[in-house]
């Protein structure tokens, strides 16, 4: 299938291309040019000056934990374990357990999709996520090795850091682990322990880093490891987050992740706002919108070893696109202030997945079936059967649950 976007503002690695035409063929970007070409493809969308970004990448989520409200009875926590104990003993967790894993995975996927995320790193053992990969409306990145964390109370994910890291290096995969998620001695020494095991390098993706000190930052920078920053979750659970200014100044590749809604953000837009609000309050200056843009596009694509396919608007890459309304002049400020009402269209693998109801003809032309739906009070069209999903959730719970991350109606 071949189609094109015209009259857009394309946010490319070289900057914003005005009056851009983007052509899609067989699920990939075949060309990006300025102006409207003389030859017309059978399927054409006029975006009337709206911004086109690469599909966003959520670098850290737990899709099985897609539920609300947040749990944090005994905040602030010393480390992640007492929070997990509070979670498992909570009423909301017991309620969540009434849902099937597939329902939670679909809710988590839609939560990401309606905020422009087309790819998610779902940090959990592969056997848990494998049954739900094909049905997910977003791309759940499955090529990674992992540990849960580096401490004596770590969950038993994977075959141990050294074996998992060796597999990552051999297969050009990311090795993903929570790190320094707390302030006890083991959390403070976690990076040093991981380094002593020989498991720090370009393949390493470290999530959180709340207790990093100056030596830790220097080590991460020297080894060229990557960091995923989850400020909303960190601040909620611990009242603190990673020393992000120093981490950025050290040249470390930083991505943003939402974590699960039971401790973190309801979507990537909220995570972006939390990151910028924290930075302004903590350091007295603005976190550069261009840096934020990279944190949800090319930085996670690099960290997660998918930069050949994702993270940038470039010829040859997968046609994962996010279209936002262009009420602001600056593309990067537009992304940093976006909300669910800003999203005009989301495309994954060259196929529309979510967008304004006015684009339904485009969905029909490309053979994508979905449902008319109202999100945050605006008329949308969403691929799949989201209303059927919500009806099944209501049946399982016995009442209609208010899910702020999927605000239908």
N, C-alpha and C positions, 0 to 999 in steps of 0.2 A: 504494500500500500504506500502511496505517495501523496503528500499534501503539503500545504505551506501556510505560514503566518506572514501577513504583511502589515505595514504601518505600525510597527512596534518599536520599543526602545530596548534593545538587546544588551544585557549586562554581561559583557564578555571579559576575558582576562586582560584585554587591551583597554578596557573602559566601556562606556555606554555608547552603543552604535545607534544613532538616530535613524528614523525611517527605515528600520531594518526589515529584511525579508529572511525568514528562516524556513528552509525546506527540510522535510522529513521523508526518509525513504527506508522502508523495512526496519522501522524501529530505531533508526539512528539519524543524527543530523547530517544531511548531505551537503548543505551549503548555508552560509550566512553572508548576506550582502546588504548594501545600502541601496534604497530605491526599490521600486516595484518592477519586476522583470516583465518583458514584453510577452513572453510565453506564459500562459495561465494554466495552472494545474487544475484538475477537476474539482479538488476540494481546497478551498481557500478561506482563511479566517482573517478578517480585518480587525485588528486589536485597537484601532483608534488611539494610538499613542501610549498604550499601557506598557508597563515594564515587564520584560521576560527575563527570568533568572533560571539558572540550573535548578532542578529539583533539590530540595534541601535534604541534608543527611543528619539524622538524629544519632549521635555517636554513642549514646548510652540510654537504654530503656530496659524495663522488665515487663514484657507484654502480658505475662501471666498475672502481673500485679496491677492490671488496669482496673482500678475501682476507687471509690471515694466513700466517706471523707478520709482525710489524712489521719494517721495515727501517731500520737506523740504524747502520751499521758505523762511521762516522766522526763520531759525535756528540761535542760539539754542533757544529751547522753554522753557517756565517756567513750563509747565506741558503738559500732553498728549492732552488736549482739543484744544488749538490753532493749534496743528499739525493736529488734526482730521478736524478742520474747513478748514485748507489749503487743506487737502486731498479732502474733499467733494466739494470744489470749483475749483479743478484743472481740466485741460484738460484731463490728463491721467485717472482721475476717471470717467469722462464722457465717455471716450473711453471704460474703463473697464465695464461700465454699459451696453454696447452693447452685452456683453456675458451673457449667461445663468448661473445661480448658479452652475448647474451640470458641465458645462465646466470648471469653476474656481476650483471646487472641484477636478475634474480629473487632471487638470494641477498641483494643489498643491500636490496631491497624487503621481503623477509621479515625481515631483520635489524631493520629499522625497525618493521615492523608488530607483531612480538611484544613490543616495548617500548613500545607505545602510540602510536607515531608514525603519523599518517594522511597527513601532507603533508611532502614533502621538496623542498628546493631542491638539485637535482643540478647543481653548477656545472661546466658543460661546454658546448661548442657545441651548438646545437640539432640539427644534422644527425646528431650522434652518438647522442643520446637518443631522437630521434623514432621510430625503429622499435620502441621498447620501451614507449612510453607507455600504449598501450591494454591491454596484458597485465599491467601492473604491479598488484600487489594494494594498493599505496599510491598516493596521488596525487603524481605527479612534477610539480611546478610548472613550467610551460613558458613562462609569459609573463614574460620578463625580457630585458634586453639585458646585454651583458657585455664585460669585458676579462679577460685572465688576470691580469695584474699591471701595475704602472706602473714599468717599468725597461727597460733596453736588452736584457736577456735574457728578456723576457716571451715566452710562447708566443703565437702569432699568432691568438688567439681574437677574433672580431668584426672590425669595420671600423675600429677605432681608437676611443679613449675619447671623443673629441668627437662623432663621428657616433653612437656607441652611446648616449651620454648624451642627445643631442638626441632620439633615437628614444624613449628612456625618458620624457622629459618630455612629448613629444607624445602618447604612447600611455598615459600614467599607469601606467608599468611601473617595476619596480626596475632600476637599473643596478648590476650586481654585479661586484666585482673584489677579488682579493687585494690587500692593501696592507701595506707595512712588514713583510713576512714575512722578517725577518733584521736584520743589524746592519752590513752594509756601507753605504757612503755613499749608494748609490742607494736602498736600503731606508729609510734614515733620512730621505731627502729626498722620498720617494715622495708623501706627502700634499701637500707644498708644490707638487710638480710637477702633481699632479692638480688642485689648486686654481687654479694658474696657467692651466690649460687650461679653466677654467670648468666643471668637472665635479663640483662638490660641491653638494649640495642635498638636499631631502627624498627624492628618488628614489634617492639614492646609498646603496648597501649595501657597506660596507667590511668585509672579512674579515681578521681577525688583529690588525693594529695593534700588533705587539709593540714596535716601536721608537718609538712615540708619545712625544713630550715634552709639556711643559705648553702650548707654543704650538699643537701639533697638536691637543691635546684642546680647547683654546679654539676652534680653527677648526672642528672637527667639530661642537661644540655650537652655534656661531654659525650655521653653515649648515644645521643640523638634519639632518645626514646620520646614517645608522644604522651600528651596529657589530655584527658577529657575532664572538663570543668562542669560541675553540676551545682551552681551556687544556690538555687532555690531549695534543693534538698538539703544541702549542707547547712544553710542558715536555719532551716526549720528544725533539723535534728540536733544540731550542735551549737547553733548561735555563731558559728564561724565558718569560713571557707578558705580555700587555698590562697596563698600570697600571690595573687594573680599578676599584679603589676611587675613584681620581681621575676616571675616566671616568663612573662612576655618579654621583658627586657633582656632575659637570658637567651632569647631566640628559640625557645621551645615551641614546637608545633602544638597548638592548643585548639581543641574542638569543644563544642557545647553538647551536653546531653541533658535530657529532661529527668532521668531516673523515673521511677514509677509514680503515678499520681498519689499514691498512699504516703509519699514523703516529699515528692518533687512537684514539678510543674504540670499543669493540665495540657500544655502544648508547647511547641518550640517558640511561639511568639511570646508567651509568658516568660520562658527561660531567657530569651533575649532581653526583655525588659528588666528582669531581675538582675541579670549580669550588669547591665548599664547603670541601674539604680545603685547597686552595691559599689560599683567602681567610682561613681560620682561622690557617694557618701564617704567612702573609705579614703579616697585619694584626692578628692577635690577637683577632679577634672573629668572630661567626657572620655568614655571608651570609644575610640575611633570607629565610626560605623563601617568603614571598609574592613577593619580587623574583624568586627562582628560578622560581617558577610562571609569572610573567609572561614570563620569558625563553624559555619553551618554548610559549607560547600566544599571548597578545595582542601581545607585542612583535614577534615575527617576522611575524605576520599584518599588522601595521602596516607594517613595513619592506618586506615583499614585496608590498604593495598588494593584499592579499586580505582586508582586515579586514571587508569587507561580508559575507563568507561564512564566515570561519574565525576561530579564536582565542578565542571566548567561547561560553559556554552562554547563548544568547539566542534568543528567538523570531524566526524568519525565517532564521536562519543554517543552514548545512549541518549535517545530523545526523551529525557526526563526534564520537564519544564514546569515552572511556576509563574503564573501571570498575576501581577498585583495591580490594582488601580493606581493611577499616577497623579494623585492629587498634590503630591509634593514634587518639587523639581528635581531633587536629588534621589537617585535610585537607592543609595545605601541608607539614607535616612528613612525612605519609604519602607524598606524592609524592617528597620529597627522600630518603627512605630506601627507596623501592620497588626491587624487583628483578623478574626475570622471573616468579618464583613469585607475585608480588603481583597480577599482571594477571588479572582475571576475565573481561573482555570488551572487545573493540575493535569499534567500529562506524564504517563509512565510508559517507557518502552514504545513511544510513538503513538500510544492510544490514550484518548481522554479518559480520565478516571473520576474527575469531579469538576464542577464548574457552575456558572450561572445557568439558570433554567433557560434563558434566552439562547443558549448554545446547544440546546437539545438536538437540533437538526444536525449539528456537527457529530454528536454522539451517534445518531442514526446513520449518517453517511459512512462512519468508520466501523459500524457494526457492533457498537458497544451498547449493551442493554443495562438499564439501571432503574432507579426510582426517583420520582419527583419528591423533593424533601425540603423542609424549611430549616435552615441552620442559622442560629442567632438572629432569627427574624427575617432572613432573606431567602428568596426562592432559589433553590439549587437543584442540580441533577447529579446523583451519585451512583456510580457503577455498583452492580451487585444488588443485594436485597437488604439494605440497612433497616428498613421498617420491619421486615420479617425478623431480623435479629433482635430488635428492641421488643417486639411482641413476645419472642421466646424468653427474653430476660424477665419481662413482666410476669409471664406464666410461672417461671421458675421461682421468683421471689414472692409472688402473691400480691404484688402491688407495683405501681409504676415508679421506678427509681429515677431521681433527678441526677443526671450524669453531666456535670459541668464541662467535661472534656468532649462531650458529644451532645451539644445543646440543640436537640431536635424540637421543632415546634415554636 
